[in-house]
Amino acid sequence: MQWFSKLFEALLSRGYISSKNDHFLFTKSTGSSLVVLVVYVDDILLAGDNLVEMNGLKSFLDAQFKIKDLGLVHYFLGLEISSHPASYVMHHHKYTSDLLAEFKCSHFTPVATPLDSSLKLSTDMGDLLPEPSTYRRLIGKPNFLQHAISDISYSVQHLSWFLQSPRIPHMLVGLHVLRYLSSAPAQGILLPACPDFFLMAYSISDSASCAFSRRSVTWFYVTLEYRVLRQVVAEVSWLVRLLGDLGLPINSHVPVFCDSQTALHIAKNPVFHERTKYIEIDFHYVCDYLNSDFITLQHVSSSAQLADIMTKALPGPLHHSLLGKLGVFSLTILGGKGGGGRKSYHWPIIRLYSRPKY
């Protein structure tokens, strides 16, 4: 923290502002230009459209701390970043390839989805694994991939229920997840350069999804749907403030889509009912944002609920349809298209700096 305190004071002296929404984010606006700096331990990610300021900051930091310029960013905190015409893609190609090689799955036949939608697992099915640590490693390592491959979230969570006493069928399903990863090891989140920016949020709760206990994935069902909605609104509020720091102001009417008519009714109904009085604090939180026009609450059908991909196993066609809507693509597909047809837009120069490690 001593290193960060010195960096903090140095950046403030140069006119940078520390974000109240992320202590490790700094910004500096000059006219219509913006320079953004993100710090993680002794690695710094710098982005902006003012090359004069960026080069000046680089010289300033080098004089203060003896930094090293690592050039255009390709790898940061385990995420690979690939540039394409008018877009960037964040992915885990190397990590995924290493994971497949570790479990000798590179040559397996790929599958279309992380989990079979008809699959039913239980804690007592099949024989116990002789080496449970192998299963725990198999389930633990894909956790990191969820930063860019969010559609495996449910699979990893579901299989983690069996970490204590894993059995052979559980291991086979875990290998099935790796077979899915092998179908597109370079899959990641597409960030297109587009001047039209908007924010949408989806709220979903997964009740009684555990086949052998009928327990909800998140919490007690009576208040689950509404409390999940409250959490989504809180996340939207924070994200809007953070985007404002990055020069992307969003003032009002953020659409929040929810597939629960009950939760929407509670939020829009000003009358407290006996059965909902114990969620009064959550009620006021969501209603305040709704009444101030900061958000709009809209019902979404289950078939159009994008968050479904993170809460249940889906059939192949629906799974891949939702992937595309979430902006998840494979680098091989993007490379084949070459980014053609996308509207050209200036992307800021991104450079990575690192303080020498002694």
C-alpha positions in Angstrom: 0.0 0.0 0.0 3.0 2.3 0.5 3.6 2.1 -3.3 0.0 2.9 -4.1 -0.1 5.8 -1.7 2.9 7.4 -3.4 1.3 6.7 -6.8 -2.0 8.2 -5.6 -0.3 11.4 -4.5 1.7 11.7 -7.7 -1.4 11.3 -9.9 -3.4 13.8 -7.9 -0.5 16.3 -8.3 -0.8 15.9 -12.1 -4.5 16.7 -12.1 -5.9 13.2 -12.0 -9.1 12.5 -10.1 -9.6 9.3 -8.1 -13.0 7.7 -8.8 -15.4 7.4 -5.8 -16.8 4.2 -7.5 -13.4 2.4 -7.8 -10.5 3.5 -5.7 -8.0 2.2 -8.3 -9.5 4.2 -11.2 -8.1 7.6 -12.1 -9.3 10.0 -14.8 -8.3 13.3 -16.3 -10.4 15.4 -18.6 -9.0 18.1 -20.8 -11.6 19.7 -23.1 -13.2 16.9 -25.0 -10.4 14.4 -24.4 -10.2 11.8 -21.6 -7.3 9.8 -20.2 -8.1 6.8 -17.9 -5.7 5.0 -15.7 -6.4 1.7 -13.8 -4.0 0.3 -11.2 -3.7 -3.2 -9.9 -0.9 -3.7 -7.5 2.1 -2.5 -9.6 0.5 -3.0 -13.0 -1.1 0.0 -14.7 -3.5 0.1 -17.7 -3.7 3.4 -19.5 -6.3 4.4 -22.1 -7.2 7.6 -23.7 -7.5 9.8 -26.8 -5.0 12.4 -25.8 -1.5 11.2 -26.9 0.2 14.3 -25.6 -1.1 13.8 -22.1 -0.5 10.0 -22.2 3.2 10.5 -23.3 3.6 13.2 -20.7 2.2 11.0 -18.0 4.5 8.2 -19.1 7.5 10.4 -18.7 6.2 11.7 -15.4 5.7 8.2 -13.9 9.0 7.0 -15.2 10.8 9.9 -13.5 9.0 9.1 -10.3 9.0 5.3 -10.2 11.1 4.0 -13.1 8.3 2.2 -14.9 8.5 0.0 -18.0 6.4 0.5 -21.1 5.0 -2.9 -22.2 3.3 -1.5 -25.3 -0.2 -2.1 -26.6 -2.1 -4.2 -24.2 -2.5 -7.9 -25.1 -2.7 -9.5 -21.7 -3.9 -8.0 -18.4 -4.8 -9.8 -15.2 -5.2 -13.1 -17.0 -7.4 -11.7 -19.7 -6.2 -11.7 -23.3 -7.2 -8.7 -25.4 -7.2 -9.0 -29.1 -7.9 -6.1 -31.5 -9.9 -6.3 -34.6 -11.2 -3.7 -37.1 -13.4 -1.4 -35.0 -13.6 -3.8 -32.0 -11.7 -5.6 -29.2 -12.3 -9.1 -27.8 -11.5 -10.2 -24.3 -10.9 -13.9 -24.0 -8.9 -16.7 -22.3 -7.5 -18.6 -25.3 -4.2 -19.5 -23.7 -5.7 -20.4 -20.3 -8.4 -22.5 -22.0 -5.8 -24.3 -24.2 -3.6 -25.1 -21.2 -6.6 -26.4 -19.3 -7.6 -28.7 -22.1 -4.1 -29.9 -22.4 -3.8 -30.6 -18.6 -6.8 -32.9 -18.7 -6.0 -34.3 -22.1 -9.2 -33.1 -23.7 -7.8 -31.3 -26.7 -8.5 -34.3 -29.0 -12.0 -35.0 -27.6 -15.1 -34.5 -29.8 -16.5 -31.0 -29.0 -20.1 -30.6 -27.8 -22.6 -27.8 -28.3 -23.4 -26.9 -24.7 -21.7 -27.0 -21.3 -24.4 -29.3 -19.8 -27.0 -31.5 -21.3 -30.4 -29.9 -20.5 -31.9 -33.3 -19.6 -29.1 -34.2 -17.2 -30.0 -35.1 -13.6 -27.2 -35.5 -11.1 -27.3 -36.6 -7.5 -24.9 -36.9 -4.6 -25.1 -40.7 -4.5 -25.0 -41.7 -8.1 -22.1 -44.0 -9.3 -18.9 -44.9 -7.5 -16.7 -42.5 -5.6 -13.7 -41.1 -7.4 -10.4 -42.6 -6.1 -8.7 -39.2 -6.5 -11.2 -36.5 -5.6 -8.6 -33.8 -5.9 -8.6 -34.2 -9.7 -12.3 -33.4 -9.8 -11.8 -30.4 -7.5 -9.1 -29.1 -9.8 -11.2 -29.7 -12.8 -14.1 -27.6 -11.4 -12.0 -25.0 -9.7 -9.9 -23.9 -12.7 -12.8 -23.0 -15.0 -14.0 -20.5 -12.4 -11.4 -18.1 -13.7 -12.8 -18.4 -17.3 -16.2 -17.0 -16.2 -14.8 -13.4 -16.7 -15.1 -13.9 -20.4 -17.0 -17.1 -20.9 -20.0 -16.5 -18.7 -22.1 -19.3 -20.2 -20.2 -21.9 -18.1 -21.2 -20.2 -14.8 -24.2 -22.5 -14.2 -22.2 -25.6 -15.1 -19.4 -24.8 -12.8 -21.7 -23.9 -10.0 -23.9 -27.0 -10.5 -20.9 -29.3 -10.4 -19.4 -27.6 -7.4 -22.2 -29.1 -5.3 -20.4 -32.4 -5.5 -16.9 -31.2 -4.5 -17.0 -32.9 -1.1 -17.6 -36.4 -2.3 -17.3 -36.4 -6.1 -18.2 -39.6 -8.1 -17.4 -40.9 -11.5 -20.6 -39.5 -13.2 -19.7 -36.1 -11.8 -16.2 -36.3 -13.3 -17.6 -37.3 -16.7 -19.9 -34.3 -16.7 -17.0 -32.1 -15.7 -15.1 -33.4 -18.7 -18.2 -32.6 -20.8 -17.7 -29.0 -19.8 -14.1 -29.1 -21.1 -15.4 -30.7 -24.4 -17.6 -27.6 -24.7 -14.7 -25.3 -24.2 -12.7 -27.2 -26.8 -15.4 -26.3 -29.4 -14.3 -22.6 -29.2 -11.2 -22.2 -27.0 -10.9 -18.6 -28.3 -14.4 -17.6 -27.3 -14.7 -14.2 -25.6 -16.7 -11.0 -25.1 -16.8 -8.7 -28.2 -16.5 -5.0 -27.4 -17.5 -3.2 -30.6 -16.6 0.5 -31.2 -19.9 2.1 -31.5 -20.9 5.8 -30.7 -24.4 4.6 -29.7 -24.0 3.4 -26.1 -26.8 2.2 -23.9 -27.2 0.0 -20.8 -29.7 -2.8 -20.1 -30.0 -5.1 -17.1 -31.7 -8.4 -16.6 -33.0 -9.8 -13.3 -33.6 -13.5 -12.8 -33.8 -15.8 -9.8 -33.5 -19.6 -10.1 -35.8 -21.2 -7.5 -35.8 -24.9 -6.7 -33.2 -25.7 -9.3 -31.4 -28.3 -7.2 -33.1 -31.5 -8.3 -32.2 -33.5 -5.1 -33.0 -30.8 -2.5 -35.4 -28.4 -4.4 -33.5 -25.5 -2.8 -33.1 -22.2 -4.6 -29.7 -21.4 -6.0 -29.9 -18.0 -4.3 -32.3 -17.7 -1.4 -35.8 -18.3 0.1 -38.3 -18.2 -2.8 -40.9 -15.9 -1.2 -38.6 -12.9 -1.2 -36.0 -14.2 -3.6 -37.3 -12.7 -6.8 -37.7 -9.2 -5.4 -34.4 -9.2 -3.5 -32.6 -10.3 -6.7 -34.3 -7.3 -8.4 -33.0 -5.1 -5.6 -29.5 -6.4 -6.1 -29.7 -5.8 -9.9 -30.8 -2.2 -9.3 -27.9 -1.6 -6.9 -25.5 -3.0 -9.5 -27.0 -0.7 -12.2 -26.7 2.3 -9.9 -23.0 1.6 -9.3 -22.3 0.8 -13.0 -23.9 4.1 -14.1 -21.7 6.1 -11.8 -18.6 4.2 -13.0 -19.5 4.7 -16.6 -19.9 8.4 -15.9 -16.3 8.5 -14.7 -15.3 7.0 -18.0 -17.1 9.7 -20.0 -20.2 7.7 -20.7 -23.0 9.5 -19.0 -26.3 7.6 -18.5 -28.8 9.9 -16.9 -32.1 8.0 -16.6 -34.5 5.3 -17.9 -32.1 2.3 -17.7 -34.4 -0.6 -18.6 -34.3 -3.5 -16.1 -35.9 -6.6 -17.5 -37.5 -9.1 -15.1 -39.4 -12.3 -15.9 -41.2 -12.3 -12.5 -44.6 -10.6 -12.6 -44.7 -10.9 -8.8 -41.5 -8.9 -8.3 -42.7 -6.2 -10.8 -46.0 -5.9 -9.0 -44.4 -5.4 -5.6 -42.1 -2.7 -7.0 -44.8 -0.8 -8.8 -47.5 -1.2 -6.1 -47.2 1.5 -3.4 -49.4 -0.5 -0.9 -47.5 -2.6 1.6 -49.1 -6.0 2.1 -48.8 -8.1 5.2 -46.7 -10.8 3.5 -44.2 -8.2 2.0 -43.7 -5.9 5.0 -40.5 -7.6 6.0 -38.8 -6.5 2.7 -39.7 -2.9 3.3 -36.1 -1.6 3.0 -35.6 -3.4 -0.3 -39.0 -2.1 -1.4 -38.0 1.6 -0.8 -34.7 1.1 -2.5 -36.2 -0.1 -5.8 -39.2 2.2 -5.7 -37.0 5.3 -5.1 -35.1 4.6 -8.3 -38.3 3.7 -10.2 -40.1 6.9 -9.1 -37.1 9.1 -10.0 -37.1 7.7 -13.5 -33.5 6.4 -13.0 -34.8 2.9 -14.1 -37.8 1.5 -15.9 -39.1 -2.0 -15.0 -40.2 -4.1 -17.9 -41.4 -7.7 -18.1 -39.5 -10.0 -20.3 -40.8 -13.4 -21.4 -38.8 -16.5 -20.3 -37.9 -17.2 -23.9 -36.2 -13.8 -24.2 -34.6 -13.8 -20.7 -30.8 -13.4 -21.5 -29.8 -14.3 -18.0 -31.3 -17.8 -18.4 -27.9 -18.9 -19.8 -26.4 -18.3 -16.3 -29.0 -20.1 -14.3 -29.9 -23.3 -16.1 -28.8 -25.8 -18.8 -30.3 -24.9 -22.1 -30.7 -26.8 -25.5 -28.0 -26.1 -28.0 -29.9 -23.7 -30.4 -31.3 -21.5 -27.5 -27.9 -21.5 -25.8 -26.0 -20.2 -28.8 -28.8 -17.7 -29.6 -28.4 -16.2 -26.2 -24.6 -16.2 -26.5 -24.8 -14.0 -29.6 -27.2 -11.6 -27.9 -24.7 -11.3 -25.0 -21.9 -10.4 -27.4 -19.9 -13.6 -26.9 -18.2 -14.7 -30.1 -15.2 -16.9 -31.1 -12.1 -15.2 -32.4 -12.1 -17.6 -35.3 -15.5 -16.3 -36.5 -14.4 -12.7 -36.0 -11.2 -13.3 -37.9 -13.0 -14.9 -40.8 -15.3 -11.9 -41.1 -12.4 -9.5 -40.6 -14.7 -7.0 -38.9 -16.2 -6.0 -42.2 -19.4 -4.2 -42.2 -19.0 -2.6 -38.8 -19.1 1.2 -38.5 -15.6 2.6 -38.1 -15.0 4.5 -34.9 -11.8 5.8 -33.2 -10.6 3.6 -30.3 -8.3 5.0 -27.7 -4.7 4.0 -27.6 -4.2 1.5 -24.8 -0.8 0.9 -23.2 0.3 -1.2 -20.3 2.9 -0.1 -17.8 4.5 -2.0 -15.0 6.8 -1.0 -12.1 9.9 -3.2 -12.2 9.7 -6.1 -9.8 12.7 -6.5 -7.5 
